[in-house]
Amino acid sequence: MSQSHALSDDQVGQELKKMTAFIKQEAREKGKEIEIKADEEFAIEKSKLVRQETSAIDTTYEKKFKQAQMSQQITRSTVANKTRLKVLSARQELLDQIFEDAEKKLGEATKDKKKYTEILKNLMLEGFYALNERKLQVRGRKQDYDLIKKAIESACKEYKGNMNKDIEASIDEANPLPEGTAGGLSIIGGGGKIDINNTFEERLTLLQDTALPSVRTTLFGKNENRKFYD
């Protein structure tokens, strides 16, 4: 038959101390685990926040960098366009000045009467060949009538020799060229409905259209951006 032994006060005290020590040890280990876990979670959260902030900074920087690039491109393009427009404007002013100077000198071609008569004859022939009619009229400046009559005689003779047919031309004295015309003449055909304007002013205007590309090339060189030429 078993016999139970009661614990003495000292034994009870020792047991309590052991239990207390065990509980404290468990608490310390648990606390250490919590602390380690908290440190790990803190490190993870900290790293996450750092990445988020870094990403936000990178995004902001990239956005600002792109904006700066775009602004720089716009500024560069604006400056380039303004410069190009200034160059084009300066070139056009020069071209306009050249033709204005040429227009002022148109009248000089009428000073040498012999050469001017030859010019009038050639201008007539151009109209004669273009119209190819039996009878035509010529309009000119009143002060040129004497020279025009000589030119008509010479032009009709040359036309007949080249075309092997007669042609009659007369001055339309009822409709002279306006005062201030530099020179030249008009050839009227088609019963007065067709007017070939061969005045000096009109020929200069035609020259501006036809010769302008070559004049521009001579002055400024070839346009590298132009792919097609007439």
FIVEXLUM-383238 format. One record per residue: residue number from 1; residue in one letter; x, y, z of N, C-alpha, C in turn. Coordinates in Angstrom, 2 decimals. Last residue first. Example, Ala and Ser with C-alpha at 12.3 -4.5 7.8 and 13.67 -1.06 7.14 Angstrom:
REM FIVEXLUM-383238
(banu 2,S,(12.85,-2.25,7.08),(13.67,-1.06,7.14),(12.90,0.03,7.87)) (banu 1,A,(13.19,-5.69,7.80),(12.30,-4.50,7.80),(13.20,-3.30,7.80)) 
***
This chain:
REM FIVEXLUM-383238
(banu 230,D,(10.94,71.04,-111.61),(10.15,71.11,-112.84),(11.02,70.81,-114.06)) (banu 229,Y,(11.98,68.67,-109.18),(12.21,69.91,-109.90),(11.39,69.87,-111.20)) (banu 228,F,(11.86,67.27,-105.93),(11.40,67.28,-107.30),(11.63,68.66,-107.92)) (banu 227,K,(12.90,67.60,-103.40),(13.12,66.32,-104.06),(12.75,66.35,-105.54)) (banu 226,R,(14.45,69.86,-101.26),(13.57,69.74,-102.42),(13.91,68.47,-103.18)) (banu 225,N,(16.30,70.10,-99.33),(15.03,69.49,-98.93),(14.08,69.28,-100.11)) (banu 224,E,(18.41,71.48,-100.42),(18.61,70.06,-100.14),(17.31,69.34,-99.78)) (banu 223,N,(18.39,73.68,-102.93),(17.62,73.37,-101.73),(17.70,71.87,-101.49)) (banu 222,K,(21.48,75.00,-104.12),(20.37,74.05,-104.22),(19.69,73.84,-102.88)) (banu 221,G,(22.12,78.58,-103.72),(22.49,77.18,-103.84),(21.26,76.29,-103.91)) (banu 220,F,(21.44,81.23,-103.77),(21.45,80.55,-102.46),(21.87,79.08,-102.52)) (banu 219,L,(21.75,82.20,-106.41),(22.04,83.05,-105.25),(22.27,82.25,-103.98)) (banu 218,T,(21.08,80.06,-108.07),(22.33,80.79,-108.29),(22.73,81.59,-107.05)) (banu 217,T,(18.56,79.39,-107.08),(19.66,78.42,-106.97),(21.01,79.11,-107.13)) (banu 216,R,(17.14,81.69,-107.76),(17.26,81.32,-106.36),(18.42,80.34,-106.15)) (banu 215,V,(17.33,81.51,-110.53),(17.91,82.68,-109.85),(18.14,82.35,-108.38)) (banu 214,S,(15.91,79.18,-110.97),(17.34,79.20,-111.31),(18.04,80.38,-110.64)) (banu 213,P,(13.31,79.97,-110.03),(14.04,78.83,-109.44),(15.53,78.86,-109.73)) (banu 212,L,(12.76,82.30,-111.73),(12.96,82.42,-110.29),(13.68,81.22,-109.68)) (banu 211,A,(12.13,82.04,-114.37),(13.55,82.10,-114.02),(13.82,82.12,-112.52)) (banu 210,T,(9.33,81.97,-114.47),(10.11,80.91,-115.11),(11.56,80.88,-114.63)) (banu 209,D,(8.42,84.19,-112.97),(7.86,82.85,-112.74),(8.78,81.75,-113.27)) (banu 208,Q,(9.93,86.30,-113.98),(9.94,86.02,-112.54),(9.46,84.60,-112.25)) (banu 207,L,(9.17,86.25,-116.62),(10.54,85.87,-116.28),(10.65,85.55,-114.79)) (banu 206,L,(6.62,87.26,-116.45),(6.81,85.87,-116.89),(8.20,85.37,-116.51)) (banu 205,T,(7.34,89.86,-115.69),(6.51,89.04,-114.79),(6.65,87.56,-115.14)) (banu 204,L,(8.71,90.66,-117.95),(9.44,90.56,-116.69),(8.67,89.70,-115.69)) (banu 203,R,(6.62,90.69,-119.77),(7.72,89.75,-119.98),(8.56,89.58,-118.71)) (banu 202,E,(5.10,92.76,-118.72),(4.55,91.41,-118.72),(5.65,90.37,-118.91)) (banu 201,E,(6.81,94.93,-119.12),(6.38,94.59,-117.77),(5.87,93.14,-117.69)) (banu 200,F,(7.07,95.03,-121.89),(8.25,94.72,-121.07),(7.85,94.27,-119.67)) (banu 199,T,(4.36,93.29,-123.56),(5.00,94.50,-123.02),(6.18,94.08,-122.14)) (banu 198,N,(2.90,91.39,-124.89),(4.36,91.30,-124.94),(5.01,92.62,-124.51)) (banu 197,N,(0.04,89.73,-124.73),(0.70,90.86,-124.06),(2.21,90.64,-124.05)) (banu 196,I,(-2.16,89.04,-127.01),(-0.88,88.51,-126.55),(-0.06,89.68,-126.01)) (banu 195,D,(-5.48,88.72,-126.94),(-4.46,89.75,-126.71),(-3.20,89.07,-126.18)) (banu 194,I,(-8.42,88.13,-128.67),(-7.17,87.53,-128.19),(-6.11,88.61,-128.10)) (banu 193,K,(-10.48,89.61,-129.70),(-10.73,88.83,-128.48),(-9.46,88.22,-127.87)) (banu 192,G,(-10.19,90.80,-132.12),(-10.06,91.65,-130.94),(-10.25,90.91,-129.62)) (banu 191,G,(-10.32,88.69,-133.89),(-11.36,89.73,-133.94),(-11.36,90.61,-132.70)) (banu 190,G,(-8.02,87.26,-133.35),(-9.33,86.70,-133.01),(-10.42,87.73,-132.99)) (banu 189,G,(-5.55,89.56,-131.94),(-6.12,88.70,-132.97),(-7.49,88.20,-132.55)) (banu 188,I,(-2.94,91.77,-131.26),(-4.37,91.51,-131.10),(-4.87,90.66,-132.27)) (banu 187,I,(-0.11,92.09,-129.32),(-0.59,91.65,-130.62),(-2.03,91.19,-130.45)) (banu 186,S,(1.52,94.80,-127.70),(0.55,93.70,-127.64),(0.11,93.37,-129.05)) (banu 185,L,(4.92,95.74,-126.73),(3.66,95.88,-127.44),(2.75,94.70,-127.16)) (banu 184,G,(7.64,97.74,-125.36),(7.05,96.51,-125.85),(5.72,96.78,-126.54)) (banu 183,G,(7.72,99.77,-122.31),(8.01,99.45,-123.70),(7.37,98.14,-124.10)) (banu 182,A,(6.68,100.72,-119.91),(8.13,100.81,-120.16),(8.49,100.57,-121.61)) (banu 181,T,(3.93,102.86,-119.58),(4.41,101.53,-119.96),(5.87,101.65,-120.37)) (banu 180,G,(3.21,105.44,-119.32),(3.99,104.89,-118.22),(4.45,103.48,-118.49)) (banu 179,E,(0.00,105.19,-120.75),(1.20,105.99,-120.48),(1.92,105.43,-119.26)) (banu 178,P,(-1.09,102.08,-122.20),(-1.17,103.15,-121.20),(0.14,103.92,-121.06)) (banu 177,L,(-1.08,101.68,-125.78),(-0.72,101.19,-124.44),(-0.76,102.36,-123.46)) (banu 176,P,(-4.01,102.77,-127.67),(-2.57,102.72,-127.38),(-2.32,102.13,-125.99)) (banu 175,N,(-6.41,102.34,-129.46),(-6.16,101.75,-128.14),(-4.65,101.64,-127.87)) (banu 174,A,(-6.40,103.45,-131.91),(-7.52,103.81,-131.03),(-7.30,103.29,-129.60)) (banu 173,E,(-4.38,102.34,-133.31),(-4.14,103.67,-132.74),(-5.27,104.11,-131.81)) (banu 172,D,(-3.13,99.61,-133.83),(-4.45,99.94,-133.27),(-4.31,101.27,-132.53)) (banu 171,I,(-1.29,99.20,-136.76),(-1.30,99.74,-135.40),(-2.74,100.07,-135.00)) (banu 170,S,(-1.40,96.08,-138.54),(-1.53,97.53,-138.45),(-1.57,97.95,-136.99)) (banu 169,A,(-0.52,93.50,-140.81),(-0.57,93.99,-139.43),(-0.63,95.51,-139.45)) (banu 168,E,(-0.98,90.63,-142.73),(-1.13,92.07,-142.64),(-1.23,92.46,-141.16)) (banu 167,I,(0.78,88.11,-144.50),(0.16,88.55,-143.25),(0.10,90.06,-143.25)) (banu 166,D,(1.15,85.32,-146.75),(1.10,86.75,-146.42),(0.44,86.97,-145.06)) (banu 165,K,(3.42,82.53,-146.51),(2.08,83.10,-146.67),(2.07,84.52,-146.16)) (banu 164,N,(5.73,81.17,-145.72),(5.30,81.12,-147.13),(3.83,81.53,-147.29)) (banu 163,M,(6.96,81.34,-143.32),(5.69,80.60,-143.35),(5.13,80.43,-144.76)) (banu 162,N,(9.31,82.82,-143.83),(9.37,81.58,-143.04),(8.13,80.70,-143.20)) (banu 161,G,(8.50,85.00,-145.38),(9.62,84.17,-145.82),(9.67,82.83,-145.09)) (banu 160,K,(6.47,86.05,-143.79),(6.14,85.51,-145.11),(7.24,84.59,-145.62)) (banu 159,Y,(8.02,86.91,-141.61),(6.97,85.90,-141.42),(6.62,85.23,-142.74)) (banu 158,E,(9.59,88.89,-142.78),(10.23,87.69,-142.24),(9.22,86.57,-142.06)) (banu 157,K,(7.57,90.73,-143.43),(8.45,90.19,-144.47),(9.10,88.88,-143.99)) (banu 156,C,(6.54,91.34,-140.96),(5.67,90.73,-141.98),(6.50,90.07,-143.08)) (banu 155,A,(8.78,92.53,-139.73),(8.22,91.30,-139.19),(7.35,90.58,-140.22)) (banu 154,S,(9.19,94.87,-141.26),(10.24,93.85,-141.18),(9.69,92.50,-140.71)) (banu 153,E,(6.74,96.20,-140.80),(7.20,95.92,-142.17),(8.23,94.79,-142.17)) (banu 152,I,(6.80,96.43,-138.02),(5.73,95.68,-138.69),(6.17,95.26,-140.09)) (banu 151,A,(9.01,98.08,-137.60),(9.06,96.71,-137.10),(8.00,95.84,-137.77)) (banu 150,K,(8.07,100.44,-138.67),(9.25,99.81,-139.26),(9.32,98.33,-138.86)) (banu 149,K,(5.97,100.86,-136.86),(5.69,100.74,-138.31),(6.85,100.06,-139.03)) (banu 148,I,(7.37,101.14,-134.48),(6.47,99.99,-134.64),(6.16,99.77,-136.12)) (banu 147,L,(8.63,103.59,-134.81),(9.45,102.38,-134.73),(8.61,101.13,-134.95)) (banu 146,D,(6.36,105.22,-134.83),(7.27,105.21,-135.98),(8.13,103.95,-135.99)) (banu 145,Y,(5.24,104.67,-132.24),(4.53,104.35,-133.48),(5.45,104.28,-134.69)) (banu 144,D,(6.17,105.27,-129.75),(6.86,104.21,-130.48),(6.26,103.94,-131.86)) (banu 143,Q,(4.58,107.07,-128.53),(5.90,107.54,-128.92),(6.70,106.51,-129.70)) (banu 142,K,(2.37,105.46,-127.95),(2.26,106.47,-129.00),(3.64,106.92,-129.48)) (banu 141,R,(3.03,101.98,-127.55),(3.06,103.33,-126.99),(3.02,104.34,-128.15)) (banu 140,G,(0.73,99.68,-129.18),(2.01,100.10,-128.62),(1.91,101.48,-128.01)) (banu 139,R,(-0.77,96.92,-130.69),(-0.94,98.06,-129.79),(0.41,98.41,-129.16)) (banu 138,V,(-1.64,95.68,-133.83),(-0.57,95.83,-132.83),(-0.86,97.07,-132.00)) (banu 137,Q,(-3.65,93.17,-135.42),(-3.39,94.54,-134.99),(-2.31,94.54,-133.89)) (banu 136,L,(-3.84,91.11,-138.38),(-3.64,91.34,-136.95),(-3.46,92.82,-136.68)) (banu 135,K,(-4.88,88.68,-140.69),(-4.81,90.10,-140.33),(-4.74,90.24,-138.81)) (banu 134,R,(-4.47,85.89,-140.71),(-4.17,86.71,-141.92),(-4.02,88.17,-141.57)) (banu 133,E,(-2.80,84.17,-138.01),(-3.97,84.74,-138.68),(-3.53,85.65,-139.83)) (banu 132,N,(-1.23,82.95,-135.92),(-1.33,82.38,-137.27),(-2.60,82.84,-138.00)) (banu 131,L,(-0.59,83.25,-133.21),(-1.97,83.46,-133.66),(-2.23,82.86,-135.05)) (banu 130,A,(2.16,82.62,-133.06),(1.21,82.02,-132.10),(-0.22,82.12,-132.61)) (banu 129,Y,(3.34,84.13,-135.05),(3.42,82.67,-135.12),(2.39,82.01,-134.21)) (banu 128,F,(2.73,86.71,-134.06),(2.29,86.29,-135.39),(2.26,84.76,-135.49)) (banu 127,G,(4.03,86.81,-131.59),(2.57,86.83,-131.64),(2.03,86.36,-132.99)) (banu 126,E,(6.67,86.71,-132.49),(6.21,85.73,-131.51),(4.70,85.64,-131.52)) (banu 125,L,(6.75,88.96,-134.08),(6.84,87.65,-134.69),(6.36,86.55,-133.75)) (banu 124,M,(6.69,90.99,-132.09),(5.59,90.83,-133.04),(5.58,89.42,-133.62)) (banu 123,L,(9.16,90.61,-130.88),(7.95,90.46,-130.07),(6.72,90.27,-130.95)) (banu 122,N,(10.82,91.22,-133.05),(10.82,89.85,-132.51),(9.60,89.58,-131.63)) (banu 121,K,(10.22,93.97,-133.37),(9.99,93.02,-134.46),(9.90,91.59,-133.92)) (banu 120,L,(11.10,95.00,-130.92),(9.68,95.09,-131.26),(9.33,94.09,-132.36)) (banu 119,I,(13.87,94.54,-131.20),(13.12,93.89,-130.12),(11.63,93.87,-130.43)) (banu 118,E,(14.42,96.23,-133.34),(14.64,94.79,-133.51),(13.88,94.01,-132.43)) (banu 117,T,(13.92,98.66,-132.11),(13.11,98.26,-133.26),(13.22,96.77,-133.51)) (banu 116,Y,(15.98,98.64,-130.22),(14.60,98.59,-129.75),(13.66,98.17,-130.87)) (banu 115,K,(18.22,98.92,-131.82),(18.04,97.67,-131.05),(16.60,97.51,-130.59)) (banu 114,K,(17.67,101.51,-132.79),(17.88,100.40,-133.71),(17.63,99.06,-133.00)) (banu 113,K,(17.46,103.11,-130.48),(16.31,102.94,-131.37),(16.46,101.74,-132.31)) (banu 112,D,(18.29,102.83,-127.33),(18.93,102.54,-128.61),(17.82,102.18,-129.60)) (banu 111,K,(16.23,103.09,-125.42),(17.10,104.24,-125.75),(17.81,104.05,-127.09)) (banu 110,T,(14.83,100.95,-124.53),(14.22,101.73,-125.62),(15.12,102.87,-126.08)) (banu 109,A,(16.04,99.83,-122.38),(16.11,99.07,-123.63),(15.54,99.85,-124.81)) (banu 108,E,(15.41,101.39,-120.22),(16.71,101.62,-120.85),(16.84,100.91,-122.18)) (banu 107,G,(13.05,100.54,-119.11),(13.00,101.62,-120.10),(14.31,101.86,-120.81)) (banu 106,L,(13.88,98.70,-117.17),(13.22,98.24,-118.39),(13.27,99.30,-119.50)) (banu 105,K,(14.89,99.39,-114.74),(15.81,99.51,-115.88),(15.17,99.08,-117.20)) (banu 104,K,(12.94,98.83,-112.92),(13.33,100.24,-113.08),(14.19,100.45,-114.32)) (banu 103,E,(12.95,96.07,-113.05),(11.80,96.80,-113.59),(12.14,98.27,-113.82)) (banu 102,A,(15.32,95.48,-111.75),(15.21,95.15,-113.17),(14.06,95.93,-113.82)) (banu 101,D,(14.65,96.28,-109.18),(15.73,96.98,-109.88),(15.66,96.73,-111.38)) (banu 100,E,(12.71,94.34,-108.72),(12.34,95.76,-108.69),(13.39,96.60,-109.42)) (banu 99,F,(14.24,92.04,-108.80),(13.24,92.26,-109.86),(12.73,93.70,-109.87)) (banu 98,I,(15.82,92.50,-106.50),(16.45,92.25,-107.80),(15.47,92.54,-108.93)) (banu 97,Q,(13.92,92.70,-104.48),(14.74,93.87,-104.81),(15.39,93.71,-106.18)) (banu 96,D,(12.97,90.10,-104.41),(12.05,91.20,-104.77),(12.84,92.43,-105.20)) (banu 95,L,(15.30,88.82,-103.50),(14.74,88.50,-104.82),(13.81,89.61,-105.31)) (banu 94,L,(15.53,90.00,-100.95),(16.60,90.16,-101.94),(16.09,89.89,-103.34)) (banu 93,E,(13.18,89.13,-99.76),(13.42,90.57,-99.91),(14.49,90.83,-100.96)) (banu 92,Q,(13.66,86.39,-99.74),(12.58,86.92,-100.56),(12.75,88.42,-100.78)) (banu 91,R,(15.79,86.28,-97.91),(15.99,85.84,-99.29),(14.93,86.42,-100.21)) (banu 90,A,(14.50,87.16,-95.60),(15.64,87.92,-96.13),(15.90,87.56,-97.59)) (banu 89,S,(12.61,85.11,-95.32),(12.17,86.49,-95.49),(13.28,87.34,-96.11)) (banu 88,L,(14.27,82.91,-94.91),(13.39,82.93,-96.07),(12.92,84.35,-96.38)) (banu 87,V,(15.45,83.72,-92.47),(16.29,83.48,-93.65),(15.45,83.57,-94.92)) (banu 86,K,(13.20,83.82,-90.84),(14.00,85.03,-91.04),(14.86,84.90,-92.30)) (banu 85,L,(12.39,81.15,-90.95),(11.51,82.19,-91.48),(12.26,83.49,-91.74)) (banu 84,R,(14.58,79.95,-89.65),(14.29,79.62,-91.05),(13.40,80.68,-91.70)) (banu 83,T,(14.30,81.08,-87.10),(15.52,81.33,-87.88),(15.26,81.07,-89.36)) (banu 82,K,(11.85,80.02,-86.37),(12.01,81.46,-86.45),(13.22,81.83,-87.30)) (banu 81,N,(12.51,77.29,-86.41),(11.48,77.82,-87.31),(11.60,79.32,-87.48)) (banu 80,A,(14.45,77.18,-84.39),(14.80,76.77,-85.75),(13.80,77.34,-86.76)) (banu 79,V,(12.93,77.98,-82.17),(14.08,78.79,-82.59),(14.46,78.48,-84.03)) (banu 78,T,(11.12,75.83,-82.11),(10.64,77.21,-82.27),(11.76,78.12,-82.77)) (banu 77,S,(12.81,73.66,-81.68),(12.02,73.72,-82.91),(11.54,75.14,-83.19)) (banu 76,R,(13.81,74.32,-79.16),(14.73,74.17,-80.27),(14.00,74.30,-81.61)) (banu 75,T,(11.40,74.31,-77.69),(12.21,75.54,-77.78),(13.14,75.48,-78.97)) (banu 74,I,(10.68,71.63,-78.03),(9.78,72.70,-78.50),(10.56,73.99,-78.68)) (banu 73,Q,(12.86,70.39,-76.80),(12.59,70.14,-78.20),(11.71,71.23,-78.79)) (banu 72,Q,(12.56,71.36,-74.19),(13.78,71.66,-74.93),(13.57,71.47,-76.43)) (banu 71,S,(10.12,70.23,-73.52),(10.25,71.69,-73.52),(11.47,72.11,-74.33)) (banu 70,M,(10.85,67.53,-73.64),(9.82,68.05,-74.53),(9.92,69.57,-74.66)) (banu 69,Q,(12.74,67.46,-71.58),(13.13,67.11,-72.95),(12.14,67.68,-73.95)) (banu 68,A,(11.11,68.16,-69.43),(12.26,69.02,-69.77),(12.71,68.76,-71.20)) (banu 67,Q,(9.39,65.99,-69.44),(8.85,67.34,-69.65),(9.95,68.30,-70.06)) (banu 66,K,(11.21,63.98,-68.89),(10.51,63.97,-70.17),(9.92,65.34,-70.49)) (banu 65,F,(11.92,64.82,-66.32),(12.96,64.72,-67.35),(12.32,64.75,-68.74)) (banu 64,K,(9.52,64.59,-64.97),(10.11,65.92,-65.11),(11.18,65.93,-66.21)) (banu 63,K,(9.24,61.80,-65.19),(8.21,62.69,-65.73),(8.78,64.08,-65.97)) (banu 62,E,(11.51,60.95,-63.83),(11.34,60.59,-65.24),(10.33,61.51,-65.92)) (banu 61,Y,(10.98,61.99,-61.28),(12.16,62.44,-62.02),(12.01,62.17,-63.51)) (banu 60,T,(8.66,60.55,-60.65),(8.62,62.02,-60.70),(9.78,62.56,-61.52)) (banu 59,T,(9.73,57.96,-60.72),(8.62,58.33,-61.60),(8.54,59.84,-61.78)) (banu 58,D,(11.67,58.16,-58.70),(12.06,57.83,-60.08),(11.00,58.26,-61.08)) (banu 57,I,(9.98,58.67,-56.51),(11.01,59.66,-56.89),(11.44,59.44,-58.34)) (banu 56,A,(8.53,56.32,-56.51),(7.83,57.60,-56.68),(8.79,58.69,-57.13)) (banu 55,S,(10.59,54.50,-56.02),(9.82,54.41,-57.26),(9.10,55.72,-57.56)) (banu 54,T,(11.32,55.37,-53.49),(12.30,55.41,-54.58),(11.60,55.38,-55.93)) (banu 53,E,(8.96,54.87,-52.13),(9.44,56.24,-52.22),(10.43,56.40,-53.37)) (banu 52,Q,(8.87,52.07,-52.44),(7.77,52.91,-52.92),(8.22,54.35,-53.11)) (banu 51,R,(11.27,51.32,-51.21),(11.05,51.03,-52.63),(9.95,51.91,-53.22)) (banu 50,V,(10.73,52.21,-48.61),(11.88,52.78,-49.34),(11.71,52.56,-50.85)) (banu 49,L,(8.55,50.61,-47.99),(8.38,52.06,-48.04),(9.50,52.73,-48.85)) (banu 48,K,(9.87,48.12,-48.05),(8.74,48.38,-48.93),(8.52,49.88,-49.11)) (banu 47,S,(11.72,48.45,-46.02),(12.20,48.21,-47.38),(11.11,48.52,-48.40)) (banu 46,K,(9.91,48.72,-43.89),(10.84,49.80,-44.20),(11.34,49.68,-45.64)) (banu 45,E,(8.70,46.24,-43.96),(7.89,47.43,-44.20),(8.75,48.62,-44.59)) (banu 44,I,(10.97,44.65,-43.34),(10.21,44.44,-44.58),(9.40,45.68,-44.94)) (banu 43,A,(11.70,45.71,-40.89),(12.66,45.77,-41.99),(11.94,45.62,-43.33)) (banu 42,F,(9.37,45.10,-39.44),(9.78,46.49,-39.59),(10.72,46.65,-40.78)) (banu 41,E,(9.47,42.34,-39.56),(8.34,43.04,-40.19),(8.67,44.52,-40.41)) (banu 40,E,(11.84,41.96,-38.10),(11.74,41.50,-39.49),(10.63,42.23,-40.22)) (banu 39,D,(11.14,43.06,-35.64),(12.26,43.65,-36.39),(12.20,43.26,-37.86)) (banu 38,A,(9.09,41.33,-34.98),(8.78,42.76,-35.16),(9.87,43.44,-35.96)) (banu 37,K,(10.52,38.98,-34.73),(9.49,39.07,-35.75),(9.13,40.53,-36.05)) (banu 36,I,(12.13,39.71,-32.58),(12.75,39.35,-33.86),(11.74,39.50,-35.00)) (banu 35,E,(10.14,40.14,-30.65),(11.05,41.22,-31.01),(11.69,40.96,-32.38)) (banu 34,I,(9.00,37.61,-30.48),(8.17,38.76,-30.89),(9.05,39.91,-31.39)) (banu 33,E,(11.22,36.20,-29.55),(10.61,35.86,-30.83),(9.78,37.02,-31.38)) (banu 32,K,(11.57,37.47,-27.11),(12.64,37.54,-28.12),(12.10,37.23,-29.50)) (banu 31,G,(9.22,36.77,-25.83),(9.47,38.18,-26.09),(10.53,38.37,-27.17)) (banu 30,K,(9.68,34.04,-25.65),(8.55,34.54,-26.43),(8.74,36.00,-26.81)) (banu 29,E,(11.90,34.08,-23.99),(12.01,33.51,-25.34),(10.87,34.00,-26.25)) (banu 28,R,(10.78,35.30,-21.72),(11.93,35.92,-22.40),(12.05,35.40,-23.85)) (banu 27,A,(8.78,33.46,-21.10),(8.40,34.84,-21.43),(9.52,35.53,-22.20)) (banu 26,E,(10.30,31.23,-20.52),(9.34,31.18,-21.62),(8.97,32.58,-22.09)) (banu 25,Q,(11.62,32.27,-18.27),(12.39,31.85,-19.45),(11.51,31.81,-20.68)) (banu 24,K,(9.46,32.67,-16.55),(10.27,33.83,-16.99),(11.06,33.51,-18.25)) (banu 23,I,(8.63,30.01,-16.26),(7.71,31.00,-16.87),(8.48,32.21,-17.38)) (banu 22,F,(10.88,28.97,-15.01),(10.44,28.44,-16.30),(9.55,29.45,-17.04)) (banu 21,A,(10.93,30.44,-12.63),(12.07,30.55,-13.54),(11.67,30.09,-14.94)) (banu 20,T,(8.52,29.54,-11.53),(8.69,30.97,-11.84),(9.81,31.17,-12.85)) (banu 19,M,(9.11,26.86,-11.18),(8.01,27.25,-12.07),(8.14,28.71,-12.50)) (banu 18,K,(11.21,27.09,-9.38),(11.44,26.46,-10.67),(10.37,26.88,-11.68)) (banu 17,K,(9.88,28.33,-7.24),(11.00,29.03,-7.89),(11.26,28.44,-9.27)) (banu 16,L,(8.12,26.31,-6.56),(7.60,27.61,-7.05),(8.68,28.39,-7.79)) (banu 15,E,(9.91,24.41,-5.69),(9.07,24.13,-6.86),(8.53,25.42,-7.47)) (banu 14,Q,(10.92,25.71,-3.44),(11.81,25.39,-4.55),(11.02,25.13,-5.85)) (banu 13,G,(8.64,25.86,-1.84),(9.31,27.07,-2.27),(10.21,26.83,-3.46)) (banu 12,V,(8.17,23.16,-1.40),(7.17,23.97,-2.11),(7.81,25.23,-2.66)) (banu 11,Q,(10.43,22.55,0.09),(10.23,21.91,-1.21),(9.22,22.69,-2.05)) (banu 10,D,(9.97,24.10,2.32),(11.15,24.35,1.50),(10.99,23.76,0.11)) (banu 9,D,(7.69,22.92,3.39),(7.65,24.31,2.92),(8.83,24.62,2.04)) (banu 8,S,(7.39,19.57,2.09),(7.70,20.55,3.13),(7.65,21.94,2.54)) (banu 7,L,(4.79,17.61,0.90),(5.97,18.45,0.63),(6.18,19.42,1.76)) (banu 6,A,(3.85,14.39,2.18),(3.56,15.82,2.02),(4.86,16.57,1.83)) (banu 5,H,(3.67,11.32,0.64),(4.50,12.17,1.50),(4.17,13.62,1.23)) (banu 4,S,(1.67,8.45,0.70),(1.97,9.79,0.17),(2.73,10.58,1.21)) (banu 3,Q,(2.24,5.08,0.08),(2.16,6.06,1.16),(2.59,7.40,0.62)) (banu 2,S,(0.57,2.16,-1.09),(1.44,3.36,-1.25),(1.18,4.34,-0.13)) (banu 1,M,(0.87,-1.19,0.00),(0.00,0.00,0.00),(0.89,1.22,0.00)) 
***
